[in-house]
């Protein structure tokens, strides 16, 4: 059984940058501890990745806060997280959920039995989107989310996302 850790969008802009929160800052040590529990070859990280025209996109019109623009400091993974993830696969995703991540893990799961655990930011946007994409692609896959290693835009929306995940048969730890 291969256990996969998926680290979602632990980027500067979501931690202490343009969209940072105290809750996001509080989970960094927990995420670092979680990363240390997995072999690097079993970890995949994602980065929210926007281009200079972000404000012209549908997302930018609905969330007019420039963030995670490719090549900027805010787009980079948190320095301690980046160090812990050195050498792991990183997928740049242009939107909340990554179809590329779902396809990659689906193809890998054909050759080997696996389980997946997600951690990261934000619970109520990118974590929930990726978890549900993975569950839709692989309905029999055991997928979990460690709630202590996630933070939402607000504590209330974090809790709402955890409820949604549980209703979609994703185990909430």
QUINORMO-V518255 format. One line per field, one symbol per residue. phi: phi as a letter, one per 40 degrees, with the letter a starting at -180 (. if undefined). Layout:
BEGIN
phi: ???
END
This chain:
BEGIN
phi: .bcbbbbcfcbdcccbbcbcbccccccdcccdccdccbcdcbbbbbbcbbbdcdcccdccccbcbcafcdgccccccddccdcccdgccbbcbcadbbcdcccdcccccccacabbbbahbcdcbccccccccccccbccccbbbcccbbaccbdccdccccccdcccgbcbc
END
